[in-house]
Amino acid sequence: MSYSSNYGAPGVPAPPGTLYNTANSTSTYNGSSTAPPSSSTYGNGGSSYTSGTYKNSSSYNSSSYSSSSRYGNDRGVDRSYDDRSRRDRKEYDTRSSSYRDRSPTYDSYGGRDRYTSSSYRPGGSNSYSNDRMSNLGSGLVKQEWDFSKLHKFEKNFYREHPNVVSRSMIEVEEYRKFHDMKVFGRDIPKPVETFEEANFPAYVLKEVLDLGFKAPTPIQSQGWPMALSGRDVVGIAETGSGKTLAYCLPAIVHINAQPFLEPGDGPIVLILAPTRELAVQIQQECTKFGKSSKIKNTCVYGGVPKGPQSRELSQGVEICIATPGRLIDMLESRRTNLRRVTYLVLDEADRMLDMGFEPQIRKIVDQIRPDRQTLMWSATWPKEVKKLAEDYLHDFIQVNIGSLDLSASHNITQIVEVCAEYEKRAKLVKHLERIMDQKDNKTLIFTGTKRTADEITKYLRQDGWPALAIHGDKAQSERDWVLSEFRSGKSPIMVATDVASRGIGMIY
């Protein structure tokens, strides 16, 4: 059993784990844990707590490649959907260094989204006004498209496997019912039950089988045929259900059927994500499965210098994974363009709207040709997400796995414990003593604010617990270091704000 504890404002959604509700605020303790880097300042009044020596740790490489430049204009190459990988391309050996966090980033403080530097503290002189956020993208003009001048592109690659063809609709409905799967729209393809039935080309299938996966998850089972058919897709499933692979593998197939990038071209696939952590997680999957096709990708997010990201974009990448704010910066400064995008993914769409990114998303999508293929993935289906889908997806088909509302995980025992405010910290320590008795356990503690995260971390470290804090005011390199320490078990207690509330599987 794992425990988690959620400190902070009422109404903050509890993460997976055992939930302890304390009077007007909730506490959650999850079998996981963390500790603060070298020298960090916690609490009010500038009090400083030093936790040993913080070795300068490299930030996550902002761009990952399968090391080839895909610029080329060999029109004699057959780029149709087949089993050929592109191993014969000329490659660039590109390396990136780590950088300290000096550039602005988007994050939340006090429940609101705002533009802030990595060293921002509430009331500090270096904070940007909310006008900066609202004006973001004001330099982008909605594109007018002349369909007669747009190059045609291929997006329907799905061929039903004989096993799928022979499967009766009664069997299909039983499969969907068993997996709590509901579908909406016209001409929806049948789900696949094995990786082979998805009819991926050999170079994609090999990457999947080499990782030892046994069978597709429900969202992949129905999502792959939908995405490969070239249709606009809405997929609703809980976090951790395998949505990333549901759009990543079809994206690789899509790229390999398109003409090579020309100098000055932007990406072919654009994936928008709400946070830097999720963007990096997506990039890791794209890198892993794009390796055999020598597909290059880059991850564009705030909190790190723009220079390396600009250079990677200018060198040509097929896949761009981005947070909305930094991507708009790149578009306004003419570092890239979206003229070649024919495959658009909005991941964690509900989360992006919760963070106030809807105006930025609309400005970005308005830069992309309207006959693109668009896939929207979300954990919930509120009216705001539905409206966005209706505005930008055409004749879309939809698959829902499970409930449309956020709910507690059925795989974790949830315990609510009511107590007075002054009792919370003593109870936290009591639970930590029990949980950390087992060597490999980890504890993840959620808080409502960044200040509370720092205060709890300081309190625990003064008591001898190996705790680290992660939130939006930390430099990107420090956040990467904290996650690395937590993953490795060197610091098995992590105190976090909503930075880690989605895609939490990435840290285990």
Long-range contacts (C-beta under 8 A, 24 or more apart in sequence): 1-31, 1-412, 1-413, 2-29, 2-30, 2-31, 2-32, 2-412, 2-435, 2-441, 3-28, 3-29, 3-30, 3-31, 3-415, 3-431, 3-435, 3-443, 4-28, 4-29, 4-30, 4-31, 4-32, 4-443, 4-444, 4-445, 4-446, 5-29, 5-30, 5-428, 5-431, 5-445, 5-446, 6-445, 6-446, 6-447, 6-448, 7-424, 7-445, 7-446, 7-447, 7-448, 7-452, 7-456, 8-446, 8-447, 8-448, 8-449, 8-452, 9-111, 9-448, 9-449, 12-446, 12-448, 12-498, 13-406, 13-501, 14-408, 14-414, 14-446, 15-444, 15-446, 15-500, 15-501, 15-504, 16-408, 16-409, 16-411, 16-412, 16-504, 17-412, 17-414, 17-444, 18-412, 18-413, 18-414, 18-415, 19-408, 19-414, 19-415, 19-416, 20-415, 20-416, 20-417, 20-419, 20-427, 20-431, 21-416, 21-417, 21-418, 22-417, 22-418, 22-419, 22-420, 22-421, 22-423, 22-424, 22-427, 23-418, 23-419, 23-420, 23-421, 24-421, 25-421, 25-424, 25-448, 26-416, 27-417, 27-424, 27-427, 27-428, 27-445, 28-444, 28-445, 28-446, 29-428, 29-431, 29-432, 29-435, 29-443, 29-444, 29-445, 30-442, 30-443, 30-444, 30-445, 31-435, 31-441, 31-442, 31-443, 31-444, 32-441, 32-442, 32-443, 32-444, 32-486, 32-492, 32-493, 32-494, 32-507, 32-508, 33-436, 33-441, 33-442, 33-443, 33-444, 33-465, 33-466, 33-467, 33-486, 33-491, 33-492, 33-493, 33-494, 34-443, 34-444, 34-457, 34-466, 34-467, 34-468, 34-469, 34-470, 34-482, 34-485, 34-486, 34-491, 34-492, 34-493, 34-494, 34-495, 34-496, 35-457, 35-461, 35-465, 35-466, 35-467, 35-468, 35-485, 35-490, 35-491, 35-493, 36-457, 36-458, 36-461, 36-467, 36-468, 36-469, 37-468, 37-478, 37-481, 37-482, 40-454, 40-469, 41-454, 42-454, 42-455, 42-457, 42-458, 42-469, 43-451, 43-454, 43-455, 43-458, 44-451, 49-458, 49-461, 49-462, 51-461, 54-478, 54-481, 56-477, 57-98, 57-477, 57-478, 57-480, 57-481, 57-484, 58-97, 58-98, 58-477, 58-480, 59-98, 59-99, 59-101, 59-304, 59-476, 59-477, 59-480, 60-280, 60-299, 60-476, 60-480, 61-96, 61-98, 62-96, 62-298, 62-299, 62-300, 62-301, 62-304, 62-308, 62-309, 62-312, 63-94, 63-96, 63-296, 63-297, 63-298, 63-299, 63-308, 63-309, 63-312, 63-317, 64-283, 64-284, 64-286, 64-287, 64-297, 64-298, 64-299, 65-92, 65-94, 65-287, 65-296, 65-297, 65-317, 66-287, 66-290, 66-291, 66-292, 66-293, 66-294, 66-295, 66-296, 67-91, 67-92, 67-93, 67-94, 67-294, 67-296, 68-92, 68-294, 68-296, 69-296, 69-315, 69-316, 70-260, 70-261, 70-294, 70-295, 70-296, 70-316, 70-318, 71-260, 71-261, 71-262, 71-263, 71-265, 71-316, 72-260, 72-261, 73-260, 73-262, 74-260, 77-260, 79-256, 79-257, 79-258, 79-259, 79-260, 80-154, 80-257, 81-154, 81-157, 81-201, 81-253, 81-256, 81-257, 82-201, 83-201, 83-202, 83-203, 84-201, 84-203, 85-203, 85-256, 85-292, 85-293, 85-294, 86-256, 86-293, 86-294, 87-292, 87-294, 89-294, 91-294, 92-315, 94-312, 94-315, 96-308, 96-312, 97-308, 98-477, 99-304, 99-305, 99-308, 99-477, 100-475, 100-477, 101-303, 101-304, 101-475, 101-476, 101-477, 101-478, 102-305, 103-302, 103-303, 103-304, 103-305, 103-306, 104-128, 104-302, 105-276, 105-301, 105-302, 105-303, 105-325, 105-326, 105-472, 105-476, 106-133, 106-302, 106-323, 106-324, 106-325, 106-326, 106-355, 107-471, 107-472, 107-473, 107-499, 108-355, 108-472, 108-497, 108-498, 109-449, 109-450, 109-472, 109-473, 110-449, 112-356, 113-355, 113-356, 113-357, 115-325, 116-472, 116-473, 118-303, 118-473, 118-474, 118-475, 118-476, 119-473, 119-475, 120-473, 121-473, 122-451, 133-325, 133-356, 134-359, 136-325, 136-328, 136-359, 136-360, 137-328, 137-331, 137-332, 137-359, 137-360, 137-363, 137-364, 139-332, 140-328, 140-331, 140-332, 140-363, 140-364, 140-366, 140-367, 142-363, 142-366, 142-367, 143-366, 143-367, 143-368, 143-369, 145-369, 145-370, 147-371, 150-369, 150-371, 151-259, 153-258, 153-342, 154-230, 154-257, 154-258, 155-230, 155-254, 155-342, 155-343, 155-373, 156-228, 156-229, 156-230, 157-228, 157-229, 157-230, 157-250, 157-253, 157-254, 157-257, 158-189, 158-199, 158-225, 158-228, 158-229, 158-230, 159-199, 160-189, 160-190, 160-199, 160-225, 161-192, 161-196, 161-197, 161-198, 161-199, 163-193, 163-194, 163-197, 164-190, 164-192, 164-197, 164-225, 175-221, 176-222, 179-218, 179-221, 179-401, 180-218, 180-401, 180-402, 181-218, 181-222, 181-399, 181-400, 181-401, 182-399, 182-400, 183-222, 183-397, 183-398, 183-399, 183-400, 184-397, 184-398, 184-399, 184-400, 185-231, 185-395, 185-396, 185-397, 185-398, 186-395, 186-397, 187-397, 188-226, 188-397, 189-225, 189-226, 189-229, 190-225, 191-218, 191-221, 191-222, 191-225, 192-216, 192-221, 192-224, 192-225, 193-221, 198-224, 198-225, 198-228, 198-249, 199-228, 200-224, 200-249, 200-253, 201-253, 201-256, 203-292, 203-293, 204-249, 204-252, 204-253, 204-289, 204-292, 204-293, 206-292, 207-288, 207-289, 207-291, 207-292, 208-249, 208-289, 211-288, 216-242, 217-241, 217-242, 217-246, 218-401, 219-243, 219-246, 219-399, 219-401, 220-245, 220-246, 222-399, 223-247, 223-399, 224-249, 224-250, 226-397, 226-399, 227-373, 227-375, 228-253, 230-373, 231-373, 231-395, 231-396, 231-397, 232-373, 232-374, 232-375, 232-393, 232-394, 232-395, 232-396, 232-397, 233-374, 233-375, 233-376, 233-393, 233-396, 233-397, 233-398, 233-399, 234-375, 234-376, 234-377, 234-378, 234-389, 234-393, 234-396, 234-397, 234-398, 234-399, 235-375, 235-376, 235-377, 235-378, 235-398, 235-399, 235-401, 236-377, 236-378, 236-379, 236-380, 236-381, 236-398, 236-399, 236-400, 236-401, 236-404, 237-377, 237-379, 237-399, 237-400, 237-401, 237-402, 238-379, 238-401, 238-402, 238-409, 239-348, 239-379, 239-502, 239-503, 239-504, 239-505, 240-503, 240-504, 240-505, 241-401, 243-347, 243-377, 244-281, 244-282, 244-285, 244-347, 245-285, 245-289, 246-377, 247-271, 247-345, 247-347, 247-375, 247-377, 248-282, 248-285, 248-286, 248-289, 249-289, 250-343, 251-286, 251-319, 251-343, 251-345, 252-286, 252-289, 252-290, 252-293, 252-295, 254-342, 254-343, 254-373, 255-290, 255-293, 255-295, 255-318, 255-319, 255-343, 256-293, 256-295, 258-342, 261-316, 261-318, 261-340, 263-316, 264-337, 265-316, 265-337, 265-339, 265-340, 266-313, 266-320, 266-336, 266-337, 266-338, 266-339, 266-340, 266-341, 267-313, 267-317, 267-318, 267-319, 267-320, 267-336, 267-338, 267-340, 267-341, 268-318, 268-319, 268-340, 268-341, 268-342, 268-343, 269-318, 269-319, 269-320, 269-341, 269-342, 269-343, 269-344, 269-345, 270-320, 270-322, 270-338, 270-341, 270-343, 270-344, 270-345, 270-364, 270-368, 271-319, 271-320, 271-321, 271-322, 271-345, 271-347, 272-322, 272-323, 272-324, 272-327, 272-344, 272-345, 272-346, 272-347, 272-352, 272-361, 272-364, 273-321, 273-322, 273-323, 273-347, 273-348, 273-352, 274-323, 274-347, 274-348, 274-351, 274-352, 274-354, 274-355, 274-357, 274-502, 275-323, 275-351, 275-499, 275-502, 275-503, 276-301, 276-302, 276-303, 276-323, 276-476, 276-479, 277-479, 277-483, 277-499, 277-500, 277-503, 277-506, 278-347, 278-348, 278-502, 278-503, 278-506, 279-321, 279-322, 279-323, 280-506, 281-503, 281-506, 282-321, 282-347, 283-321, 286-319, 286-321, 290-318, 290-319, 295-319, 297-321, 300-326, 300-327, 300-330, 301-326, 301-476, 302-326, 303-475, 303-476, 303-479, 304-476, 304-477, 306-330, 306-333, 306-335, 309-335, 310-335, 324-352, 324-357, 324-360, 324-361, 324-364, 325-357, 325-360, 327-364, 328-360, 328-363, 328-364, 331-364, 331-367, 337-367, 338-364, 338-367, 338-368, 339-369, 341-368, 341-369, 341-372, 342-369, 342-372, 342-373, 343-372, 343-373, 343-375, 344-368, 344-372, 344-373, 344-374, 344-375, 345-374, 345-375, 345-376, 345-377, 346-374, 346-375, 346-376, 346-377, 346-388, 347-377, 348-377, 348-378, 348-379, 348-502, 348-503, 349-376, 349-377, 349-378, 349-385, 349-388, 349-389, 350-378, 350-379, 350-380, 350-381, 350-382, 350-384, 350-385, 351-378, 351-379, 351-502, 353-382, 353-384, 353-385, 353-388, 358-384, 358-388, 361-388, 362-388, 362-391, 362-392, 365-392, 370-394, 379-406, 379-502, 380-404, 380-405, 380-406, 425-456, 425-459, 428-456, 428-460, 429-460, 429-463, 429-465, 432-460, 432-465, 432-493, 436-465, 436-492, 436-493, 440-489, 441-492, 442-486, 442-489, 442-492, 442-493, 442-494, 442-508, 443-492, 443-493, 443-494, 444-494, 444-496, 444-500, 444-504, 444-507, 445-493, 445-494, 445-495, 445-496, 446-495, 446-496, 446-497, 446-498, 446-500, 446-501, 447-495, 447-496, 447-497, 448-497, 449-497, 450-497, 453-495, 453-496, 453-497, 456-495, 457-495, 460-493, 460-495, 465-493, 466-490, 466-491, 466-492, 466-493, 467-491, 467-493, 467-494, 467-495, 468-493, 468-494, 468-495, 469-494, 469-495, 469-496, 470-494, 470-495, 470-496, 470-497, 470-499, 470-500, 471-496, 471-497, 471-499, 472-497, 472-499, 483-507
